[in-house]
């Protein structure tokens, strides 16, 4: 690191030679030296800001990566649950359809029984008995 005499920064005007006259070369050198030091300090601050910004971006990236992983896990879990619900729904619909068919058959049997009791003769009773036997199997 460059170490400079603080007196260089304290003098507001041009440096005077021991004889009392202004030395324009010395003033230009001082100005260039101050500018060089200022530029180096500015570059150092810029590097610090850049490093801090990079670290913030890295932290944000890590946070978003973890969040993405968590969301992927949750989506997989929800997808599996959806599959289970769909399978159960399919089973229940099939069971419902079977029960609707069974109920329809039983209603027909009840209707047939009412008809057979109201009708004279044994033919309706025979049909009722056959229908009942087929439903029992």
VMD Tcl script that draws the C-alpha trace (Angstrom):
set ca {
  {0.00 0.00 0.00}
  {1.16 3.49 -0.80}
  {1.96 5.68 2.22}
  {2.01 9.40 1.65}
  {2.85 12.40 3.68}
  {-0.41 13.93 5.00}
  {1.02 17.38 4.47}
  {0.53 16.86 0.73}
  {-3.22 16.94 1.29}
  {-3.22 19.83 3.72}
  {-1.73 22.41 1.42}
  {-4.54 24.03 -0.55}
  {-2.34 25.94 -2.94}
  {0.75 25.35 -5.02}
  {4.00 24.42 -3.35}
  {6.49 27.21 -3.13}
  {10.13 26.62 -3.52}
  {12.50 27.87 -0.83}
  {13.10 30.95 -2.94}
  {9.37 31.75 -2.73}
  {8.40 31.14 -6.37}
  {5.70 28.67 -7.48}
  {6.86 25.38 -8.93}
  {4.25 24.36 -11.55}
  {5.79 20.89 -12.01}
  {5.53 20.20 -8.31}
  {1.90 21.36 -8.29}
  {1.06 19.09 -11.24}
  {2.83 16.17 -9.58}
  {0.88 16.75 -6.38}
  {-2.38 16.99 -8.29}
  {-1.60 13.78 -10.21}
  {-0.56 12.03 -7.01}
  {-3.74 13.10 -5.20}
  {-5.79 12.02 -8.19}
  {-3.98 8.67 -8.32}
  {-4.60 8.07 -4.62}
  {-8.23 9.11 -4.96}
  {-8.70 6.78 -7.92}
  {-7.14 3.88 -6.04}
  {-9.37 4.49 -3.04}
  {-12.40 4.77 -5.30}
  {-11.44 1.50 -7.03}
  {-11.00 -0.19 -3.63}
  {-14.46 0.98 -2.51}
  {-15.89 -0.22 -5.82}
  {-14.32 -3.67 -5.33}
  {-15.72 -3.82 -1.78}
  {-19.21 -2.88 -3.04}
  {-18.92 -5.41 -5.86}
  {-17.81 -8.17 -3.45}
  {-20.65 -7.30 -1.02}
  {-23.18 -7.30 -3.89}
  {-21.86 -10.68 -5.10}
  {-22.18 -12.11 -1.58}
  {-25.76 -10.81 -1.36}
  {-26.55 -12.39 -4.73}
  {-24.97 -15.66 -3.61}
  {-27.03 -15.64 -0.41}
  {-30.20 -14.91 -2.39}
  {-29.32 -17.67 -4.84}
  {-28.83 -20.16 -2.00}
  {-32.15 -19.11 -0.45}
  {-34.01 -19.45 -3.75}
  {-32.37 -22.83 -4.45}
  {-33.53 -24.11 -1.06}
  {-37.01 -22.67 -1.65}
  {-37.15 -24.31 -5.09}
  {-36.11 -27.66 -3.60}
  {-38.80 -27.32 -0.93}
  {-41.44 -26.45 -3.53}
  {-40.39 -29.40 -5.70}
  {-40.76 -31.73 -2.71}
  {-44.17 -30.28 -1.87}
  {-45.29 -30.55 -5.51}
  {-44.20 -34.20 -5.58}
  {-46.09 -34.89 -2.36}
  {-49.20 -33.14 -3.67}
  {-48.95 -35.00 -6.97}
  {-48.84 -38.31 -5.10}
  {-51.83 -37.32 -2.96}
  {-53.71 -36.27 -6.09}
  {-52.97 -39.69 -7.59}
  {-54.31 -41.40 -4.45}
  {-57.46 -39.26 -4.45}
  {-58.08 -39.97 -8.13}
  {-57.66 -43.70 -7.57}
  {-60.03 -43.63 -4.59}
  {-62.49 -41.50 -6.57}
  {-62.41 -44.02 -9.44}
  {-63.02 -46.90 -7.00}
  {-65.93 -45.06 -5.35}
  {-67.50 -44.22 -8.72}
  {-67.29 -47.87 -9.76}
  {-68.82 -48.93 -6.44}
  {-71.55 -46.31 -6.83}
  {-72.37 -47.53 -10.34}
  {-72.59 -51.12 -9.06}
  {-74.89 -50.04 -6.21}
  {-77.08 -48.06 -8.62}
  {-77.42 -51.18 -10.81}
  {-78.19 -53.34 -7.78}
  {-80.80 -50.84 -6.54}
  {-82.42 -50.79 -9.97}
  {-82.60 -54.58 -9.99}
  {-84.15 -54.63 -6.51}
  {-86.75 -52.04 -7.53}
  {-87.66 -54.17 -10.54}
  {-87.98 -57.19 -8.25}
  {-90.25 -55.29 -5.86}
  {-92.36 -54.12 -8.78}
  {-92.52 -57.68 -10.10}
  {-93.61 -58.94 -6.67}
  {-96.37 -56.36 -6.47}
  {-97.53 -57.36 -9.93}
  {-97.37 -61.06 -9.09}
  {-99.45 -60.62 -5.94}
  {-102.05 -58.63 -7.79}
  {-102.25 -60.98 -10.78}
  {-104.40 -64.13 -10.66}
  {-102.64 -67.38 -11.45}
  {-99.17 -68.69 -10.78}
  {-97.22 -67.44 -13.83}
  {-96.24 -64.08 -12.29}
  {-95.18 -65.82 -9.07}
  {-92.88 -68.13 -11.06}
  {-91.24 -65.16 -12.82}
  {-90.80 -63.48 -9.46}
  {-89.14 -66.59 -7.98}
  {-86.75 -66.87 -10.95}
  {-85.85 -63.18 -10.74}
  {-85.23 -63.49 -7.02}
  {-83.03 -66.53 -7.54}
  {-80.96 -64.71 -10.19}
  {-80.42 -61.74 -7.86}
  {-79.27 -64.03 -5.06}
  {-76.37 -65.38 -7.12}
}
mol new
graphics top color blue
foreach p $ca { graphics top sphere $p radius 0.5 }
foreach p [lrange $ca 0 end-1] q [lrange $ca 1 end] { graphics top cylinder $p $q radius 0.2 }
display resetview
